[in-house]
Each structure stands twice: as structure tokens, then as C-alpha cells.
Amino acid sequence: MKTERVRFDNGRGQSLDARLDLPASGAPQAWALFAHCFTCGKDLRAAREIAGALAHAGIATLRFDFTGLGRSDGDLVDETFSSSTDDLVAAARYLEAEHQAPQLLIGHSLGGAAVIHAAERIPSARAVATLGAPCDPAHVGHLLDGARDEIEADGSAEVDLAGRRFRIGKAFLDDLRERSPASIVKKLRRALLILHSPIDQTVGIDNARDLYSAAMHPKSFVGLDGADHLLSRPADAAYAGTVIAAWAGRFIERRVLDEAALDPEGHEVVVHTGTDHYRTDVLAHGHRLLADEPVAVGGTDLGPSPYGYLVAGLGACTSMTLRMYADRKGWPLLGVRVRLTHDKLHVKDCEDCESPSGKVDRIVRELELEGPLDDEQRQRLLEIADKCPVHKTLHSEVVVRTRLKG
């Protein structure tokens, strides 16, 4: 991925330090906003690994230091959970103004609780993913037990967290007591993915259970088996990022084609290949698809190959044709599964090929017919498979005319 350093205003007159993680090539298809764990920072290795996995999937990510942390302005002792939520909203507004409003919100630990609270104030958010998030943010109080009395008495105290010294204010603890992600998640109205390690010693797995129970669908849970709370092993963080990217693909809208180039009536098929290897965006009659080539031939394997789509088209047409025929006949066809393979072979190896020399394309099509059909019905459906429109097109003369536009 490519990374750019930026700064933005948090709305309270303070400048926050941030990183934009972008796909290595090509324009981002969507944007995500990442909130790090309590007293961590944008440069936590897990955050970089997750952003890298998202970038590989075409999703750009903004990660930043909350007010009073890292290179951002402000003093942590003056900050609260609410102000962190405000920082997230300010980050979303920055993305909307400079790039594209974020559709995916990701939060690690207390950052997970923050993105749940911030989601209702970020209209563009369509999906929320949490990693090791607490169901009750006040649980972080147990990390401060040794300094709690001093904080209550003096208004603040220095504490040691993860080997670093921080000054925590009483307002922070008071604000945490008023926050309940479990109550907010019930009315989230966004897709929710909860990732949590069953051996998390900082935020127990019961927090994931309670959040999941409180949430409405669509919701999903993924166990990060063997991972610690900070996802300190790169493989754990990379896995989490890959899962988030794949899951979010069901809910976010990807910006894959120049909208000005699209057919507003949806009658055309529009295809675009940029500089990202062979990754190709397809808009087929209003439906967005993705084509690619296998890694072995220089692609990134993010979608079927062109031949994959060709063979899939034949399979889809075959099953639809059989469905239509059986319905018209009133036959008990409960389902059709079509298995297809495509390869090229020399004419000398092909017994039923008409070409005198060279290579020919061979598609092998296998039908699985479900339902109490008799032998005569099954044989007739086998014959009908060769009459599907795409099959006929593949066996007829096809004229393709190509011209330059503009």
C-alpha cells in the first residue's frame, strides 16, 4: 500500500496527526476509518497490517492519533470517551471533504466502543467492525485500580499502561460510566462484525458474546483464535484485515467506474481495467462485478477470469433454461446444478472437433438434476441443455465490431 501523512482539525481547534493508507495502484473503491485501542496510536503494527489488507482489497483507510496521543495536539488528561467519539466524527468529515465519506468503521478495543457510538453521527457508515471491543467501556477501570483513588481525589493521576506513562483525568472515568455500547448497538442500523480472541486477557470473550446478543441483524462473529488483545502477531492482524475486507464487500458500495461513462438505462456492459495488474471492474446491466486473472499469470485473483465469466454464463443459461422447461412441463425438478470446466486442447486429441489443425476450446458440462424425475424426463432435460441461448451463441457465427470512442 501507499501511505500519506496528513493532519486535520478535530473541531475544537486542535490538529490531529493521521495516515492515509491507499491501494498500491488505482483509485480507492471505498474508504474506511480506523480507531485504535486505548492509549495506543495510529502506528500500532496491527493497525498497519489491517490497513494493508484493506488496501489490497481496494479500500483506503484513515487512521489517526486521538487528541492528546502520538503526534496529535492536546493533552490526554483533558480528554474523555465522548471527545474521542467527536474526533472520529471530525475524521469522517475530513474524509468526506477531501476524498470520500467513509462507509466502513473499524475500532480496536476501546476504539471499537467508540466507533459503535460514532456510527449514528456518520451517515455514510454502512458497516462497523470491532476487534476485542468491550461491551461496557467502564471495564477499563480495572486497568487503573492502583490509581483510582488518586484520580477521584486529585482529579487526575499518572498511570502505567502497556509500559508507558499517561496522565488520566477524572472526567475520562466519569464519562466511561455513562457509555454503553450494548444499548447503542441495538439501534445501530448498520451491518456489524465482531472479531474477538477467545484467549483475550484484557477484554474477555464474554464482551463479544454480550455485544452480539444485543445487536440486531445483519451481524457476524469471527473468533481470532490464538491472538492476543493487541494482535501483536502480524499474521493475526493481517487475517483480521482480510476478513473485514471480504465481509464489508457485502455492504459497502464500491466506486469502481467513472459514473459519467455509465449507461443510465443499464442497457450496456461497461468494463474498465486500470493499472492494478489485471483487476477489472465490470458493470453489467446495472450490476457491479469484478474480473481478474490468477496470481500465477500476473493477476491478483480478486475475481473470476474472463473465461470464468464466459463459462459461468453458459452454466447460468443452462440451469435457467432447464428450470423454464421443467416449469412449463410441470415436471418435479427441484434444482439444477451445473458443473463446468474449460481448457484448450490440440485438434489431434479431439475426436469430435471439425477444425483441421491447431487448438480448440473445450467446455465440459455436467448436470445434476434434483427431484423425482423419471429416466425419460432426465434424458429430455439433457437434450434441452444444448438448446439454451448461450450454448447456441457459442456454436453460431458471432460478429464483433470494435471502434474507438471519441
The 8 nearest C-alpha neighbors of each residue, nearest first, counted from 0:
[[1, 23, 22, 21, 54, 51, 20, 2],
 [0, 2, 21, 23, 20, 22, 3, 19],
 [3, 1, 20, 19, 21, 18, 0, 4],
 [4, 2, 19, 18, 5, 20, 1, 21],
 [3, 5, 18, 17, 19, 2, 6, 16],
 [6, 4, 17, 18, 16, 3, 7, 19],
 [7, 5, 16, 15, 17, 14, 8, 4],
 [6, 8, 15, 14, 9, 93, 5, 16],
 [9, 7, 14, 10, 13, 15, 12, 6],
 [8, 10, 89, 86, 11, 13, 14, 7],
 [11, 9, 8, 12, 89, 13, 86, 85],
 [12, 10, 9, 13, 8, 14, 86, 85],
 [11, 13, 10, 8, 9, 14, 72, 73],
 [14, 12, 72, 11, 8, 9, 15, 73],
 [13, 15, 8, 7, 72, 71, 9, 6],
 [16, 14, 71, 6, 7, 72, 8, 64],
 [17, 15, 6, 71, 70, 63, 64, 5],
 [18, 16, 63, 5, 6, 62, 4, 64],
 [17, 19, 4, 62, 3, 61, 5, 63],
 [18, 20, 61, 3, 2, 60, 21, 4],
 [19, 21, 2, 60, 59, 1, 18, 50],
 [20, 22, 59, 1, 0, 54, 2, 19],
 [23, 21, 54, 0, 24, 57, 55, 1],
 [24, 22, 0, 1, 21, 25, 54, 55],
 [25, 23, 275, 22, 274, 26, 0, 21],
 [24, 26, 275, 274, 273, 27, 22, 23],
 [25, 27, 28, 24, 22, 57, 21, 255],
 [28, 26, 57, 29, 58, 59, 22, 25],
 [27, 29, 254, 253, 57, 255, 58, 26],
 [28, 30, 58, 253, 27, 254, 59, 31],
 [31, 29, 101, 59, 58, 60, 102, 99],
 [30, 32, 103, 60, 101, 104, 59, 102],
 [31, 33, 104, 61, 60, 105, 101, 62],
 [34, 32, 105, 62, 106, 61, 104, 35],
 [35, 33, 106, 110, 105, 107, 62, 32],
 [36, 34, 107, 110, 40, 106, 39, 41],
 [35, 37, 108, 107, 110, 39, 109, 38],
 [36, 38, 39, 109, 110, 35, 108, 40],
 [39, 37, 36, 40, 68, 160, 165, 35],
 [40, 38, 36, 37, 35, 43, 41, 68],
 [41, 39, 64, 42, 43, 35, 69, 38],
 [40, 42, 63, 64, 62, 43, 35, 46],
 [43, 41, 40, 44, 46, 47, 39, 45],
 [42, 44, 46, 45, 41, 40, 47, 39],
 [43, 45, 47, 46, 42, 48, 231, 233],
 [46, 44, 48, 236, 47, 43, 230, 49],
 [47, 45, 49, 43, 44, 48, 50, 41],
 [48, 46, 50, 44, 45, 49, 51, 43],
 [47, 49, 51, 45, 237, 50, 46, 236],
 [50, 48, 240, 52, 46, 51, 237, 47],
 [49, 51, 53, 47, 48, 52, 60, 54],
 [52, 50, 54, 48, 49, 53, 0, 47],
 [53, 51, 240, 55, 49, 241, 54, 50],
 [52, 54, 50, 58, 56, 55, 51, 244],
 [55, 53, 22, 58, 57, 51, 56, 52],
 [54, 56, 52, 53, 57, 22, 51, 0],
 [57, 55, 53, 54, 58, 244, 52, 22],
 [56, 58, 54, 27, 55, 28, 22, 53],
 [59, 57, 54, 29, 53, 30, 27, 56],
 [58, 60, 21, 30, 54, 20, 27, 31],
 [61, 59, 31, 20, 32, 30, 19, 50],
 [60, 62, 19, 32, 18, 33, 31, 20],
 [63, 61, 33, 41, 18, 17, 32, 60],
 [64, 62, 17, 41, 16, 18, 65, 61],
 [63, 65, 40, 41, 68, 69, 16, 71],
 [66, 64, 68, 67, 63, 83, 86, 71],
 [65, 67, 73, 68, 71, 72, 15, 64],
 [66, 68, 74, 75, 73, 72, 71, 65],
 [69, 67, 65, 64, 66, 71, 70, 75],
 [68, 70, 71, 64, 40, 67, 16, 65],
 [71, 69, 16, 68, 72, 64, 15, 67],
 [70, 72, 15, 16, 66, 69, 68, 64],
 [73, 71, 13, 14, 67, 66, 15, 70],
 [72, 74, 67, 66, 13, 75, 71, 68],
 [73, 75, 67, 76, 77, 66, 78, 72],
 [74, 76, 67, 78, 77, 68, 73, 167],
 [75, 77, 168, 167, 74, 166, 78, 155],
 [78, 76, 75, 74, 168, 79, 170, 171],
 [77, 79, 75, 76, 82, 171, 74, 80],
 [80, 78, 171, 82, 81, 170, 174, 83],
 [79, 81, 83, 82, 174, 175, 171, 84],
 [82, 80, 84, 79, 83, 85, 174, 78],
 [81, 83, 85, 79, 84, 80, 78, 86],
 [84, 82, 86, 80, 85, 81, 65, 79],
 [83, 85, 81, 87, 82, 86, 113, 117],
 [84, 86, 82, 88, 83, 87, 89, 81],
 [87, 85, 83, 89, 84, 88, 9, 90],
 [88, 86, 90, 84, 85, 89, 91, 83],
 [87, 89, 91, 85, 90, 86, 92, 121],
 [90, 88, 86, 92, 9, 87, 91, 93],
 [91, 89, 87, 93, 88, 92, 86, 94],
 [92, 90, 88, 94, 93, 89, 101, 95],
 [93, 91, 95, 89, 94, 90, 96, 88],
 [92, 94, 90, 96, 91, 95, 97, 89],
 [95, 93, 98, 91, 97, 100, 92, 96],
 [94, 96, 100, 99, 92, 93, 98, 97],
 [97, 95, 93, 94, 98, 92, 99, 100],
 [98, 96, 94, 95, 93, 99, 92, 100],
 [97, 99, 94, 95, 96, 100, 93, 30],
 [98, 100, 95, 94, 101, 30, 97, 96],
 [99, 101, 95, 94, 123, 91, 102, 30],
 [102, 100, 30, 31, 103, 124, 123, 91],
 [101, 103, 124, 125, 123, 31, 30, 251],
 [102, 104, 31, 126, 101, 124, 127, 125],
 [105, 103, 127, 32, 31, 33, 128, 114],
 [106, 104, 128, 33, 129, 127, 32, 34],
 [111, 105, 107, 110, 34, 129, 114, 33],
 [106, 108, 130, 110, 111, 36, 35, 129],
 [109, 107, 132, 36, 131, 110, 111, 130],
 [110, 108, 112, 111, 36, 37, 132, 107],
 [109, 111, 106, 107, 34, 113, 36, 108],
 [106, 112, 110, 129, 107, 132, 109, 108],
 [111, 113, 109, 115, 110, 114, 180, 132],
 [112, 114, 110, 116, 111, 115, 84, 117],
 [115, 113, 117, 111, 116, 112, 106, 118],
 [116, 114, 112, 113, 118, 117, 180, 111],
 [115, 117, 113, 114, 118, 112, 183, 180],
 [116, 118, 114, 120, 84, 115, 119, 113],
 [119, 117, 121, 120, 115, 116, 114, 124],
 [118, 120, 121, 117, 122, 116, 187, 115],
 [119, 121, 118, 117, 122, 88, 116, 124],
 [122, 120, 118, 119, 123, 124, 88, 117],
 [123, 121, 124, 120, 119, 118, 125, 102],
 [122, 124, 102, 121, 100, 101, 125, 103],
 [125, 123, 102, 122, 103, 121, 126, 101],
 [124, 126, 102, 189, 103, 251, 123, 250],
 [125, 127, 190, 103, 189, 124, 191, 104],
 [128, 126, 104, 191, 103, 105, 190, 192],
 [129, 127, 192, 105, 191, 193, 104, 106],
 [130, 128, 111, 106, 193, 105, 132, 107],
 [131, 129, 107, 194, 132, 195, 108, 106],
 [130, 132, 195, 108, 107, 202, 194, 228],
 [133, 131, 108, 111, 130, 109, 129, 112],
 [134, 132, 135, 206, 136, 202, 108, 112],
 [133, 135, 206, 210, 181, 180, 136, 209],
 [134, 136, 133, 137, 179, 138, 180, 178],
 [137, 135, 138, 133, 175, 139, 134, 109],
 [136, 138, 175, 139, 176, 135, 140, 172],
 [137, 139, 140, 136, 135, 141, 133, 142],
 [140, 138, 141, 137, 142, 136, 143, 109],
 [139, 141, 138, 143, 142, 137, 144, 172],
 [140, 142, 144, 143, 139, 138, 137, 145],
 [143, 141, 140, 139, 144, 160, 145, 138],
 [142, 144, 140, 141, 146, 145, 147, 158],
 [143, 145, 147, 141, 146, 142, 140, 148],
 [144, 146, 143, 147, 148, 142, 158, 149],
 [145, 147, 149, 143, 144, 148, 150, 156],
 [146, 148, 150, 144, 149, 143, 145, 151],
 [149, 147, 151, 150, 146, 152, 145, 144],
 [150, 148, 152, 146, 151, 147, 153, 156],
 [149, 151, 155, 154, 147, 156, 153, 148],
 [152, 150, 148, 149, 154, 153, 169, 147],
 [151, 153, 149, 150, 154, 148, 155, 147],
 [154, 152, 150, 155, 149, 151, 156, 169],
 [153, 155, 150, 169, 151, 168, 152, 156],
 [156, 154, 168, 150, 167, 153, 169, 166],
 [157, 155, 150, 166, 167, 149, 158, 146],
 [158, 156, 166, 165, 167, 164, 159, 155],
 [157, 159, 165, 164, 166, 156, 160, 146],
 [160, 158, 164, 163, 162, 165, 161, 157],
 [161, 159, 163, 162, 158, 164, 165, 38],
 [162, 160, 163, 159, 164, 38, 39, 158],
 [161, 163, 160, 159, 164, 158, 165, 38],
 [164, 162, 160, 159, 161, 165, 158, 38],
 [163, 165, 159, 158, 160, 157, 162, 166],
 [166, 164, 157, 158, 167, 159, 163, 160],
 [165, 167, 157, 156, 76, 158, 155, 168],
 [168, 166, 76, 155, 156, 165, 157, 75],
 [167, 169, 155, 76, 170, 171, 154, 77],
 [168, 170, 154, 172, 171, 150, 155, 151],
 [171, 169, 173, 168, 172, 174, 79, 78],
 [170, 172, 79, 174, 169, 173, 168, 80],
 [173, 171, 175, 169, 174, 170, 176, 168],
 [174, 172, 170, 176, 175, 171, 169, 177],
 [173, 175, 171, 177, 176, 172, 170, 80],
 [176, 174, 137, 172, 178, 177, 173, 136],
 [175, 177, 137, 174, 173, 178, 172, 136],
 [176, 178, 175, 174, 179, 173, 137, 136],
 [179, 177, 175, 176, 180, 136, 174, 135],
 [178, 180, 181, 182, 135, 183, 177, 136],
 [181, 179, 183, 182, 184, 134, 112, 115],
 [180, 182, 179, 184, 183, 210, 134, 213],
 [181, 183, 180, 179, 184, 185, 213, 186],
 [184, 182, 180, 185, 181, 186, 187, 179],
 [183, 185, 187, 214, 181, 186, 182, 180],
 [186, 184, 214, 183, 182, 213, 187, 215],
 [187, 185, 184, 188, 183, 215, 182, 214],
 [186, 188, 184, 189, 185, 183, 119, 118],
 [189, 187, 186, 190, 215, 185, 184, 119],
 [190, 188, 126, 125, 187, 191, 127, 124],
 [189, 191, 126, 217, 218, 127, 125, 192],
 [192, 190, 218, 127, 128, 126, 189, 219],
 [193, 191, 128, 219, 218, 220, 127, 129],
 [192, 194, 220, 129, 128, 219, 221, 130],
 [195, 193, 130, 221, 222, 220, 129, 131],
 [196, 194, 131, 222, 223, 130, 197, 207],
 [195, 197, 223, 199, 198, 224, 222, 226],
 [196, 198, 204, 199, 224, 195, 222, 223],
 [199, 197, 196, 200, 225, 227, 226, 204],
 [200, 198, 196, 228, 203, 227, 201, 197],
 [201, 199, 202, 203, 198, 228, 227, 204],
 [202, 200, 199, 203, 228, 227, 131, 139],
 [203, 201, 199, 200, 133, 131, 204, 206],
 [202, 204, 205, 199, 206, 200, 201, 197],
 [203, 205, 206, 197, 207, 195, 199, 196],
 [206, 204, 208, 207, 203, 209, 202, 134],
 [207, 205, 134, 209, 204, 208, 133, 203],
 [208, 206, 210, 204, 205, 209, 211, 195],
 [209, 207, 205, 211, 206, 210, 212, 204],
 [208, 210, 212, 206, 211, 207, 213, 205],
 [211, 209, 207, 213, 212, 208, 181, 134],
 [210, 212, 208, 214, 209, 213, 207, 218],
 [213, 211, 209, 210, 214, 208, 215, 207],
 [212, 214, 210, 211, 185, 181, 209, 184],
 [215, 213, 185, 184, 211, 212, 210, 216],
 [214, 216, 185, 217, 218, 213, 186, 184],
 [217, 215, 218, 214, 190, 191, 219, 188],
 [216, 218, 190, 215, 191, 219, 189, 214],
 [217, 219, 191, 216, 192, 190, 215, 214],
 [218, 220, 192, 193, 191, 221, 217, 211],
 [219, 221, 193, 192, 194, 222, 218, 211],
 [222, 220, 194, 193, 223, 195, 219, 192],
 [221, 223, 195, 196, 224, 194, 220, 197],
 [224, 222, 196, 195, 226, 225, 221, 194],
 [223, 225, 196, 222, 226, 197, 198, 195],
 [224, 226, 223, 227, 198, 196, 197, 235],
 [227, 225, 224, 196, 223, 230, 235, 228],
 [228, 226, 230, 199, 229, 231, 225, 196],
 [227, 229, 199, 230, 201, 131, 226, 200],
 [228, 230, 231, 227, 45, 226, 36, 107],
 [231, 229, 227, 236, 232, 228, 226, 235],
 [230, 232, 229, 233, 45, 227, 44, 236],
 [231, 233, 234, 235, 230, 236, 226, 45],
 [234, 232, 236, 235, 237, 231, 48, 45],
 [233, 235, 237, 232, 236, 238, 48, 230],
 [236, 234, 238, 233, 232, 237, 230, 226],
 [235, 237, 239, 45, 233, 238, 230, 234],
 [236, 238, 240, 234, 48, 239, 49, 235],
 [237, 239, 241, 235, 236, 240, 234, 242],
 [240, 238, 236, 242, 237, 241, 243, 235],
 [239, 241, 49, 52, 237, 243, 238, 242],
 [240, 242, 238, 244, 52, 243, 239, 237],
 [241, 243, 239, 245, 240, 244, 246, 238],
 [244, 242, 240, 246, 241, 245, 247, 239],
 [243, 245, 241, 247, 242, 246, 53, 240],
 [246, 244, 242, 248, 243, 247, 241, 249],
 [245, 247, 243, 248, 244, 249, 242, 250],
 [248, 246, 244, 249, 250, 245, 243, 251],
 [247, 249, 245, 246, 250, 251, 244, 252],
 [250, 248, 247, 246, 251, 245, 252, 126],
 [249, 251, 247, 248, 125, 126, 252, 190],
 [252, 250, 248, 247, 102, 125, 253, 249],
 [251, 253, 254, 250, 29, 248, 102, 28],
 [252, 254, 28, 29, 255, 251, 248, 27],
 [255, 253, 28, 256, 29, 252, 27, 257],
 [254, 256, 28, 253, 280, 257, 281, 287],
 [257, 255, 258, 254, 271, 280, 260, 261],
 [256, 258, 259, 260, 261, 255, 254, 271],
 [257, 259, 260, 261, 256, 254, 255, 262],
 [260, 258, 257, 261, 262, 256, 263, 269],
 [261, 259, 258, 257, 262, 256, 269, 263],
 [262, 260, 258, 259, 263, 269, 257, 256],
 [261, 263, 265, 264, 267, 266, 260, 269],
 [264, 262, 265, 261, 266, 285, 267, 260],
 [265, 263, 262, 266, 267, 285, 284, 261],
 [264, 266, 284, 285, 262, 263, 267, 283],
 [267, 265, 284, 264, 262, 268, 285, 263],
 [268, 266, 265, 284, 262, 269, 283, 261],
 [267, 269, 283, 282, 284, 270, 266, 281],
 [270, 268, 282, 281, 267, 283, 261, 271],
 [269, 271, 281, 280, 282, 268, 279, 272],
 [272, 270, 280, 279, 281, 273, 256, 269],
 [273, 271, 279, 278, 280, 277, 274, 270],
 [274, 272, 275, 25, 271, 279, 278, 276],
 [273, 275, 276, 25, 24, 272, 277, 278],
 [274, 276, 24, 273, 278, 25, 277, 272],
 [275, 277, 274, 298, 278, 297, 299, 273],
 [278, 276, 298, 291, 279, 275, 292, 272],
 [277, 279, 291, 276, 275, 290, 272, 298],
 [280, 278, 272, 290, 271, 289, 291, 277],
 [281, 279, 289, 271, 270, 255, 288, 290],
 [282, 280, 270, 288, 287, 289, 269, 283],
 [281, 283, 287, 269, 286, 268, 285, 288],
 [284, 282, 268, 286, 285, 281, 287, 269],
 [285, 283, 265, 266, 286, 267, 268, 282],
 [284, 286, 265, 283, 282, 287, 266, 268],
 [287, 285, 283, 282, 284, 288, 281, 265],
 [286, 288, 282, 281, 283, 285, 289, 280],
 [289, 287, 281, 282, 280, 286, 290, 283],
 [288, 290, 280, 302, 281, 279, 291, 287],
 [289, 291, 302, 279, 303, 304, 278, 280],
 [292, 290, 278, 302, 304, 277, 300, 303],
 [291, 293, 298, 304, 300, 277, 299, 294],
 [294, 292, 300, 298, 295, 296, 299, 297],
 [293, 295, 298, 297, 299, 296, 300, 292],
 [294, 296, 293, 297, 298, 292, 299, 300],
 [297, 295, 294, 293, 298, 292, 299, 277],
 [296, 298, 294, 295, 293, 276, 299, 292],
 [299, 297, 292, 294, 293, 277, 300, 276],
 [298, 300, 294, 301, 293, 292, 291, 278],
 [301, 299, 293, 292, 302, 291, 298, 294],
 [302, 300, 299, 291, 290, 278, 289, 303],
 [301, 303, 290, 291, 289, 300, 304, 292],
 [304, 302, 290, 307, 291, 308, 305, 292],
 [303, 305, 307, 292, 291, 306, 290, 308],
 [306, 304, 308, 307, 309, 303, 290, 291],
 [307, 305, 309, 308, 304, 310, 303, 341],
 [306, 308, 304, 303, 305, 310, 309, 311],
 [307, 309, 311, 305, 306, 310, 312, 303],
 [310, 308, 306, 312, 307, 311, 305, 313],
 [309, 311, 313, 307, 312, 308, 306, 314],
 [312, 310, 308, 314, 313, 309, 307, 315],
 [313, 311, 315, 309, 310, 314, 308, 316],
 [312, 314, 310, 316, 311, 315, 389, 317],
 [313, 315, 311, 317, 312, 316, 337, 310],
 [316, 314, 312, 318, 317, 313, 311, 319],
 [315, 317, 313, 319, 314, 318, 320, 312],
 [318, 316, 314, 320, 315, 319, 384, 387],
 [317, 319, 321, 315, 320, 316, 335, 322],
 [320, 318, 322, 316, 321, 317, 323, 315],
 [319, 321, 323, 317, 322, 318, 387, 316],
 [322, 320, 324, 318, 323, 319, 325, 317],
 [321, 323, 319, 325, 320, 324, 318, 326],
 [322, 324, 320, 326, 321, 325, 319, 327],
 [325, 323, 321, 327, 326, 322, 320, 328],
 [324, 326, 330, 328, 322, 327, 323, 329],
 [327, 325, 329, 323, 328, 324, 322, 330],
 [326, 328, 324, 325, 329, 323, 330, 322],
 [329, 327, 325, 326, 330, 324, 323, 331],
 [328, 330, 326, 327, 325, 331, 324, 332],
 [329, 331, 325, 328, 332, 326, 372, 376],
 [332, 330, 370, 333, 371, 372, 329, 325],
 [331, 333, 370, 330, 334, 369, 325, 372],
 [334, 332, 370, 369, 331, 335, 368, 371],
 [333, 335, 369, 332, 368, 336, 370, 322],
 [334, 336, 368, 318, 367, 369, 337, 366],
 [337, 335, 367, 366, 338, 368, 334, 318],
 [336, 338, 366, 365, 314, 367, 335, 339],
 [339, 337, 365, 364, 366, 336, 340, 314],
 [340, 338, 364, 363, 365, 337, 362, 341],
 [339, 341, 363, 362, 342, 364, 338, 310],
 [342, 340, 362, 361, 363, 339, 343, 360],
 [341, 343, 361, 360, 344, 362, 340, 359],
 [344, 342, 360, 359, 361, 358, 345, 341],
 [343, 345, 358, 359, 346, 342, 360, 348],
 [344, 346, 358, 347, 348, 357, 359, 349],
 [345, 347, 349, 348, 358, 356, 357, 359],
 [346, 348, 345, 349, 356, 350, 344, 357],
 [349, 347, 346, 345, 350, 344, 352, 358],
 [350, 348, 346, 347, 352, 351, 345, 344],
 [349, 351, 352, 348, 347, 346, 353, 345],
 [352, 350, 349, 353, 346, 348, 354, 347],
 [353, 351, 349, 354, 350, 346, 359, 355],
 [352, 354, 355, 351, 346, 350, 356, 349],
 [353, 355, 356, 352, 346, 357, 359, 358],
 [356, 354, 353, 346, 357, 352, 347, 358],
 [357, 355, 346, 354, 358, 347, 345, 359],
 [356, 358, 346, 345, 359, 355, 354, 347],
 [359, 357, 345, 344, 346, 343, 356, 360],
 [360, 358, 343, 344, 346, 361, 345, 357],
 [361, 359, 343, 342, 344, 362, 358, 341],
 [360, 362, 342, 341, 343, 359, 363, 344],
 [363, 361, 341, 340, 364, 339, 360, 342],
 [362, 364, 340, 339, 361, 341, 365, 338],
 [363, 365, 339, 338, 362, 366, 337, 340],
 [366, 364, 338, 337, 339, 363, 367, 336],
 [367, 365, 337, 336, 368, 338, 364, 335],
 [366, 368, 336, 335, 337, 369, 365, 338],
 [369, 367, 335, 334, 366, 370, 336, 332],
 [370, 368, 334, 333, 332, 335, 367, 371],
 [369, 371, 333, 332, 372, 331, 368, 334],
 [372, 370, 331, 373, 369, 332, 333, 330],
 [373, 371, 370, 376, 331, 377, 374, 332],
 [374, 372, 376, 375, 377, 371, 378, 370],
 [373, 375, 377, 376, 378, 372, 379, 371],
 [376, 374, 378, 377, 373, 379, 372, 380],
 [377, 375, 379, 373, 378, 374, 372, 380],
 [376, 378, 374, 380, 379, 375, 372, 373],
 [377, 379, 381, 375, 376, 380, 374, 382],
 [380, 378, 382, 376, 381, 377, 375, 383],
 [381, 379, 383, 377, 382, 378, 376, 384],
 [380, 382, 378, 379, 384, 383, 377, 385],
 [383, 381, 379, 380, 384, 385, 378, 386],
 [382, 384, 380, 386, 385, 381, 379, 321],
 [385, 383, 381, 386, 382, 317, 387, 380],
 [386, 384, 383, 387, 382, 390, 391, 381],
 [385, 387, 383, 384, 388, 391, 390, 382],
 [386, 388, 390, 317, 389, 385, 320, 384],
 [389, 387, 391, 390, 392, 386, 316, 317],
 [390, 388, 392, 391, 313, 387, 393, 316],
 [391, 389, 393, 387, 388, 392, 385, 313],
 [390, 392, 388, 394, 389, 393, 395, 386],
 [393, 391, 389, 395, 394, 390, 388, 397],
 [392, 394, 390, 391, 395, 389, 396, 397],
 [393, 395, 391, 392, 390, 396, 389, 397],
 [396, 394, 392, 393, 391, 397, 390, 398],
 [395, 397, 398, 394, 392, 393, 391, 399],
 [398, 396, 395, 399, 392, 393, 394, 400],
 [397, 399, 400, 396, 395, 401, 392, 393],
 [400, 398, 401, 397, 396, 402, 392, 395],
 [399, 401, 398, 402, 397, 403, 404, 396],
 [400, 402, 399, 403, 404, 398, 397, 405],
 [403, 401, 404, 400, 405, 399, 398, 269],
 [404, 402, 405, 401, 400, 399, 260, 269],
 [405, 403, 402, 401, 260, 400, 269, 261],
 [404, 403, 402, 260, 401, 259, 261, 257]]
